Amino acid sequence: MDEYKRAEFDGVPLIWVPHSGKSMIGGITFRTGTADEPFTHRGLTHLIEHLALSRLNVLYEFNGYVDALTTNFHAKGTPNEVANFLSQVCNALGILPYDRLETEINVLRAEGAQRGVSPYATSLSALFGAHHFGMLAIPEVGLEHATPALIEKWRVKRFTRQNAIAWMAGPEPPAMSFAGLPQGDRNPPAKPLRVLPNQPMVFHATTGGPSVINVTGRGIETQVIFAIAAQRLENRMRSEEGLSYSVQTHRDVVNSRYAVMGIFSDCTPENAEQARTSMAAELHRMVFEGISKHEVNTFVDRMERALSDDNAAFGRAMSTAHNLIMGYNQLSEPELMQRARNTSSDDCVRILRPFLAGALWTVPQHTDVRDRRFTNLPAFSGTKASGPTAESIYSNHRLAVDVDRLSVMDMQGNAVTMAFDDIIGAKHWLDGAWTFWNIEGFVLHLVPSDYPNGDELVSPFINDLDPNIIVRSQEVFRGDDALARLVPKEQPPAEKPAGLLAKLGSAE
């Protein structure tokens, strides 16, 4: 099986995996993604990707996408078509077509409206807070003030020759040009910092079935272990117990040493705790009993068949480029297969035990987790402001503000608190409403006019916010909490909507 070859054009390295077919698949990957964006820039990388492709008018297949740590453009066609595609993309990234700015912003808003926040992004935000990988759960607020000047500052730091790697699979590539890209620096990935204690935690999410997620070490052994885990869980939870339709794994590279691994399942609400119990029991059984050589060989055999497929060259070229841009030591395919086959029960213990020791488990809301080993992730803040208060005109919520904190509390005293030093971003809506995000991942929607003298009460707090973390929206607030306006205050609390309190809620 052919290994990759290297070339370089205009300072951009090219990874080429030879393939006997007539067509070529190729792309260029930049080491920048959603996890790199500060709050006020959330969505700018996605916008740049759209702008770069907005002027292309070609007949061959092409696409672009942004994930947590990379931005990718790829095409399929003849070698000359793919080379021309890469040159056009780089030229567009060098001089973005800002006459398309408003159009592409509208396209991204439409895309975001139908996409929503995935259970995976929600879990990341609970694990890491509103930081790095947790940014995947935050709406693309940067689109609200995406001026050419702001975009340019981000573009020239991130979309450079030194921060890119090209890749191709197919016949020998022709000469190509990446001269449209500016010179710059490589942006190495950093390890995200978790905001949760390193112990098993349970988070009650709004959607999805039971899942488990944590950071673990990279390596082919990790992939083998989790593939076996997913197969065992599907056998148990679908075939034997009838609790779930499917069990899937999700993996995101963090840097050269770490990856985020998650196992996700589905189920009906009434079976959520039973499904979570089955997941936990099977994973802990793997720690205590290990894995069999047959399970390892079955997975590696499937892996070898996949690598011999006609499309394997494409996957090999792209994954090699991704590994190299992350600083990961790329293995040859024989080395990869040998290490995979050598995966043992000792590896299972080494990988799964620390993963489970600090894992975040996600279950649907109102699921009663009956296991003393797990600590519920707090749905409310541990502190509350102790200054002047005001009661909402429309619902049973109370606003409190002191020198460095702002809280909204329900009738039971549960509060979502925004401490001044912990706020990472704020969105000021056109109608005067505010949405705040803090580093722990809490979200607070606040309409000051809902409270007597509310504007006067919160203005000292708001006036002291760093203006660099505020996004000023051109839209009025339409969050779910606006429904509280329609609920008479005398209505029984059990029938009230969630109101202004939301952990990891969306402001969109």
C-alpha positions in Angstrom: 0.0 0.0 0.0 1.5 3.3 -1.1 2.6 5.8 1.6 2.2 9.5 1.1 4.7 11.8 -0.6 5.6 15.4 0.1 5.9 18.5 -2.0 5.8 22.2 -1.4 4.4 25.2 -3.3 4.9 28.8 -2.2 5.8 27.6 1.3 2.7 25.5 1.7 3.4 21.8 2.3 1.5 19.3 0.1 0.7 15.7 1.1 0.1 13.5 -1.9 -1.2 9.9 -1.7 -0.7 8.2 -5.2 -3.8 6.6 -6.6 -4.3 4.9 -9.9 -7.7 6.5 -10.7 -8.1 9.3 -13.3 -9.8 11.7 -10.9 -8.2 13.5 -8.0 -9.5 14.6 -4.6 -7.6 17.3 -2.9 -8.0 20.1 -0.4 -6.3 22.6 1.9 -6.6 22.6 5.7 -6.0 25.6 7.9 -5.2 25.2 11.6 -8.0 27.4 12.8 -11.6 26.6 13.9 -14.5 27.4 16.2 -12.5 26.5 19.3 -10.0 29.2 18.6 -12.5 32.0 18.4 -12.9 34.5 21.2 -16.5 35.2 22.1 -16.9 38.4 19.9 -15.4 36.5 16.9 -17.7 33.5 17.2 -18.7 32.6 13.6 -16.1 34.7 11.8 -14.1 31.6 10.7 -17.3 30.1 9.2 -18.0 33.4 7.5 -14.6 33.6 5.9 -15.0 30.0 4.6 -18.3 31.0 3.0 -16.9 34.2 1.5 -13.9 32.3 0.0 -16.2 30.0 -1.9 -18.9 32.5 -2.8 -17.4 33.5 -6.2 -16.6 30.0 -7.4 -18.6 29.0 -10.5 -17.3 25.5 -11.5 -18.9 22.2 -12.5 -16.9 19.8 -10.5 -17.6 18.8 -6.8 -16.3 21.1 -4.1 -17.1 22.1 -0.5 -15.8 23.7 2.6 -16.5 23.4 6.3 -15.3 24.5 9.7 -14.9 22.2 12.7 -13.5 22.7 16.2 -9.8 23.2 15.2 -9.6 23.3 11.4 -11.1 25.0 8.3 -11.2 22.8 5.2 -11.7 23.3 1.5 -11.8 20.3 -0.9 -12.7 19.4 -4.4 -13.0 16.3 -6.7 -12.1 16.5 -10.4 -9.2 16.2 -12.8 -5.8 17.1 -11.4 -5.9 20.5 -13.2 -9.4 21.2 -11.9 -8.4 20.4 -8.3 -5.2 22.5 -8.6 -7.2 25.4 -10.0 -9.7 25.1 -7.2 -7.0 25.4 -4.6 -5.4 28.4 -6.3 -8.8 30.1 -6.6 -9.6 29.5 -2.9 -6.2 30.9 -1.8 -6.7 33.9 -4.0 -10.1 34.5 -2.5 -8.7 34.1 1.0 -6.1 36.7 0.1 -8.7 39.2 -1.1 -12.1 38.4 0.3 -15.2 39.5 -1.8 -16.8 41.9 0.7 -19.5 42.8 -1.7 -20.9 39.4 -0.7 -20.7 40.1 3.0 -24.4 40.7 3.9 -25.6 37.9 1.6 -23.3 35.4 3.2 -24.2 36.6 6.7 -27.8 36.0 5.9 -27.0 32.5 4.5 -25.2 31.6 7.8 -28.1 32.9 9.9 -30.5 30.7 7.9 -28.1 27.7 8.3 -27.8 28.4 12.1 -31.6 28.6 12.5 -32.1 25.1 11.2 -29.0 23.5 12.8 -29.5 24.3 16.5 -27.2 23.1 19.2 -26.2 19.4 19.1 -26.1 17.1 22.2 -22.3 16.9 21.5 -21.8 20.7 21.6 -24.0 20.9 24.7 -21.8 18.3 26.5 -18.7 20.1 25.5 -20.0 23.4 26.9 -20.9 21.6 30.2 -17.4 20.1 30.4 -15.3 23.1 29.3 -17.6 26.0 30.0 -17.7 28.9 27.5 -14.1 28.3 26.5 -12.2 26.6 23.6 -14.2 23.5 22.7 -17.2 24.8 24.7 -17.5 27.6 22.1 -19.3 25.1 19.8 -22.5 25.6 21.9 -22.4 29.4 21.6 -24.4 31.0 18.7 -22.4 32.7 16.0 -22.7 36.1 17.7 -19.8 37.5 15.7 -22.0 37.8 12.7 -23.8 40.7 14.4 -20.9 43.0 14.0 -18.8 41.3 11.3 -17.3 44.3 9.5 -14.5 44.0 6.9 -12.0 45.5 9.4 -12.8 42.9 12.1 -12.7 40.0 9.5 -9.4 41.2 8.1 -7.7 41.1 11.5 -8.8 37.5 11.9 -8.0 36.5 8.4 -4.4 37.7 8.3 -3.6 35.8 11.5 -5.3 32.6 10.7 -5.5 32.0 6.9 -1.7 32.1 6.1 0.7 29.9 4.3 2.4 28.9 7.5 -0.9 27.8 9.0 -2.0 25.6 6.1 -1.3 22.2 4.6 -2.6 21.0 1.3 -3.4 17.3 0.5 -4.2 15.3 -2.6 -5.1 11.7 -3.5 -4.8 10.6 -7.2 -2.4 11.0 -10.1 0.7 13.0 -9.8 -0.3 16.6 -9.0 0.4 19.5 -11.3 2.2 22.6 -10.3 -0.1 25.0 -8.3 0.0 28.3 -6.6 -0.7 29.3 -3.0 0.7 32.8 -3.5 -2.7 34.4 -2.8 -2.2 33.5 0.9 -0.4 36.0 3.2 2.7 35.1 5.1 2.1 34.4 8.8 2.7 32.1 11.8 1.5 28.6 12.7 -1.2 28.5 15.4 -0.6 25.4 17.5 -3.6 24.0 19.3 -3.9 24.3 23.0 -5.4 21.9 25.5 -8.8 23.1 26.8 -9.3 23.5 30.5 -12.3 21.8 32.0 -14.4 23.8 34.5 -15.7 20.7 36.2 -14.1 18.7 39.1 -12.3 15.6 37.9 -15.0 13.2 39.1 -18.1 11.6 37.5 -20.7 14.2 36.9 -24.3 14.1 35.5 -25.7 16.9 33.3 -29.4 17.0 32.6 -29.7 18.2 29.0 -32.8 19.3 27.1 -32.5 16.7 24.3 -30.9 13.4 23.4 -30.3 10.1 25.1 -27.6 9.1 27.6 -24.1 9.9 26.6 -20.6 10.0 28.2 -17.7 12.3 27.3 -14.2 13.2 28.5 -10.7 14.1 27.3 -8.4 11.1 26.8 -5.1 10.4 25.3 -4.7 10.1 21.5 -3.6 7.0 19.7 -4.8 4.1 17.7 -5.3 2.1 20.9 -7.9 4.6 22.0 -9.8 4.2 18.8 -9.8 0.4 19.1 -11.0 0.5 22.7 -13.9 2.9 22.0 -14.9 1.0 18.8 -15.2 -2.2 20.8 -17.1 -0.3 23.5 -19.6 1.0 21.0 -20.1 -2.5 19.5 -20.6 -4.0 23.0 -23.1 -1.2 24.0 -25.1 -1.6 20.8 -25.3 -5.4 21.3 -26.5 -4.9 24.8 -28.7 -1.8 24.6 -30.3 -2.7 21.2 -30.2 -6.4 20.6 -30.5 -7.7 24.2 -32.4 -5.0 26.1 -34.2 -3.1 23.4 -33.4 0.3 25.0 -31.7 2.1 22.2 -31.8 2.2 18.4 -28.1 3.1 18.0 -24.9 3.8 19.9 -22.2 6.0 18.2 -18.8 7.3 19.1 -17.6 10.9 18.4 -13.9 11.9 18.4 -12.4 15.3 18.1 -8.6 15.8 18.2 -7.6 18.4 20.8 -3.8 18.6 20.0 -0.9 16.2 19.4 -1.5 14.4 22.7 -5.2 14.5 23.5 -8.6 14.0 22.0 -12.2 14.4 23.2 -14.1 11.1 23.1 -17.8 10.7 23.5 -20.3 7.8 23.3 -23.9 8.8 22.4 -27.0 6.7 22.5 -30.8 7.3 22.0 -33.8 6.1 23.9 -37.3 7.0 25.1 -37.5 9.4 28.1 -38.9 6.7 30.4 -35.9 4.4 29.6 -33.2 7.1 30.1 -31.9 6.0 33.5 -32.0 2.3 32.6 -30.1 3.0 29.4 -27.5 5.1 31.3 -27.1 2.4 33.9 -26.5 -0.2 31.1 -23.9 2.1 29.5 -22.1 2.6 32.8 -22.2 -1.1 33.7 -20.8 -2.3 30.4 -18.0 0.3 30.3 -17.0 -0.5 33.9 -17.1 -4.2 33.0 -14.6 -3.6 30.2 -12.3 -2.0 32.8 -12.5 -5.0 35.2 -12.7 -7.8 32.6 -10.7 -6.4 29.7 -11.2 -7.1 26.0 -10.7 -10.2 23.9 -8.2 -10.8 21.1 -11.1 -11.7 18.9 -12.7 -8.3 19.5 -9.5 -6.5 18.6 -8.9 -8.6 15.5 -12.5 -8.0 14.3 -12.0 -4.3 14.5 -8.6 -4.3 12.9 -9.8 -6.5 10.0 -12.6 -4.0 9.3 -10.0 -1.3 9.4 -7.7 -3.0 6.9 -10.7 -3.6 4.6 -11.5 0.1 4.8 -8.0 1.1 4.0 -7.9 -1.1 0.9 -11.1 0.5 -0.5 -10.9 2.7 -3.5 -11.8 5.8 -1.4 -9.1 5.0 1.2 -6.5 7.2 -0.5 -8.7 10.2 0.0 -9.1 9.5 3.7 -5.4 8.8 4.1 -4.4 12.0 2.5 -6.8 14.1 4.5 -6.1 12.4 7.9 -2.3 12.7 7.3 -2.6 16.4 6.7 -4.7 16.9 9.8 -2.2 14.9 11.9 0.8 16.8 10.6 -0.8 20.2 11.1 -1.7 19.2 14.7 1.9 18.1 15.3 1.0 14.5 15.7 3.6 11.8 14.9 2.2 10.2 11.7 2.5 6.4 11.6 2.9 4.3 8.5 0.0 2.0 7.7 2.0 -1.1 8.7 2.9 0.5 12.0 -0.7 1.6 12.5 -2.0 -1.9 11.9 0.6 -3.5 14.2 -0.2 -1.2 17.1 -3.9 -1.7 16.6 -3.5 -5.5 16.7 -1.4 -5.2 19.8 -4.1 -3.4 21.7 -4.7 -5.3 25.0 -6.7 -5.5 28.2 -3.9 -3.5 29.8 -4.6 -0.7 27.3 -8.3 -0.9 28.0 -7.7 -0.3 31.7 -5.1 2.4 31.0 -7.5 4.3 28.7 -11.0 3.7 30.1 -10.3 3.9 33.9 -9.2 7.6 33.9 -11.8 8.4 31.2 -14.6 7.1 33.4 -13.1 8.6 36.6 -13.7 12.1 35.4 -16.4 11.6 32.8 -19.4 13.8 32.2 -22.6 11.8 31.7 -25.5 13.5 30.0 -29.2 12.4 30.5 -32.5 14.0 29.4 -34.1 16.4 31.8 -36.2 15.0 34.6 -34.2 11.7 34.6 -33.6 10.5 38.1 -30.1 9.2 38.3 -30.0 6.7 41.1 -26.3 6.1 41.6 -24.3 7.6 44.5 -21.1 7.6 42.5 -22.3 10.4 40.3 -22.6 14.1 41.3 -25.3 16.2 39.5 -23.9 19.1 37.6 -25.5 22.2 39.3 -28.4 23.6 37.3 -28.0 26.9 39.2 -25.2 29.1 40.4 -23.7 28.5 43.8 -23.8 32.2 44.7 -26.3 35.1 44.3 -26.1 38.9 44.4 -27.0 40.4 47.8 -27.6 44.0 46.7 -30.9 45.8 45.8 -33.6 43.6 44.3 -36.7 44.0 42.1 -39.5 41.7 41.3 -40.5 41.0 37.7 -43.7 42.5 36.4 -44.5 39.5 34.3 -43.3 36.4 36.1 -42.1 35.1 39.5 -38.5 36.1 39.1 -36.5 38.5 41.2 -33.5 40.5 40.0 -30.6 41.3 42.4 -27.5 43.4 41.8 -24.5 44.2 43.9 -21.1 45.6 43.3 -19.7 42.7 41.2 -22.6 40.3 40.6 -26.0 40.1 38.9 -28.5 37.4 39.7 -32.0 36.4 38.6 -33.8 34.1 41.1 -37.0 32.0 41.0 -39.5 31.7 43.9 -37.4 28.8 45.4 -34.3 31.0 45.6 -32.5 29.2 42.8 -30.3 31.7 41.0 -28.3 32.1 37.8 -25.5 34.6 38.7 -23.2 36.5 36.5 -20.1 37.5 38.5 -18.4 40.4 36.9 -15.0 38.7 36.5 -16.5 35.5 35.1 -18.4 36.9 32.1 -16.8 36.0 28.8 -19.3 37.7 26.6 -22.6 39.7 26.4 -25.1 40.4 23.7 -27.1 43.6 23.8 -30.3 43.2 21.9 -32.0 46.0 19.9 -34.9 46.2 22.3 -32.6 46.6 25.4 -32.5 43.0 26.5 -29.2 41.4 27.4 -27.8 37.9 27.2 -24.7 37.1 29.3 -22.4 34.0 29.1 -19.9 33.2 31.9 -16.9 30.9 31.9 -18.8 28.1 33.6 -21.2 27.8 30.7 -24.2 29.5 32.3 -26.4 31.7 30.2 -28.6 34.5 31.6 -31.2 36.3 29.5 -32.3 39.6 31.1 -34.9 42.1 30.0 -34.3 45.1 32.4 -37.6 46.7 31.5 -39.4 43.6 33.0 -38.4 45.0 36.4 -39.4 48.3 38.1 -36.4 50.6 37.7 -34.6 47.6 36.1 -32.5 49.8 33.7 -31.4 52.0 36.6 -30.6 48.9 38.7 -28.4 47.1 36.2 -26.8 50.1 34.5 -23.8 50.4 37.0 -23.0 46.7 36.4 -23.3 47.0 32.6 -21.4 50.2 32.4 -18.4 48.6 34.0 -18.3 45.6 31.5 -15.4 45.5 29.1 -16.7 46.9 25.8 -14.5 44.4 24.0 -16.7 41.4 25.1 -20.0 43.0 24.1 -21.8 42.3 20.8 -24.5 44.7 19.9 -27.3 43.0 18.0 -29.6 44.5 15.3 -32.3 42.1 16.3 -34.9 42.1 19.1 -34.8 39.5 21.8 -36.8 36.4 20.9 -35.5 33.9 23.4 -37.9 31.3 25.0 -37.9 33.5 28.1 -40.1 36.0 26.3 -42.9 33.6 26.9 -42.8 34.6 30.6 -44.4 37.9 29.6 -47.6 36.0 28.7 -47.9 34.1 32.0 -50.1 35.7 34.7 -48.2 35.9 38.0 -50.9 34.2 39.9 -50.6 31.0 37.7 -49.4 28.0 39.7 -45.6 27.7 39.5 -45.7 24.2 38.2 -47.3 25.5 35.0 -44.8 28.3 34.4 -42.2 28.1 31.6 -38.5 27.9 32.5 -38.3 31.7 32.4 -35.1 33.6 32.6 -33.0 30.8 34.1 -31.2 28.5 31.7 -28.1 26.5 31.9 -26.4 26.3 28.5 -29.5 27.8 26.9 -29.5 29.3 23.4 -30.1 33.0 22.8 -31.1 32.5 19.3 
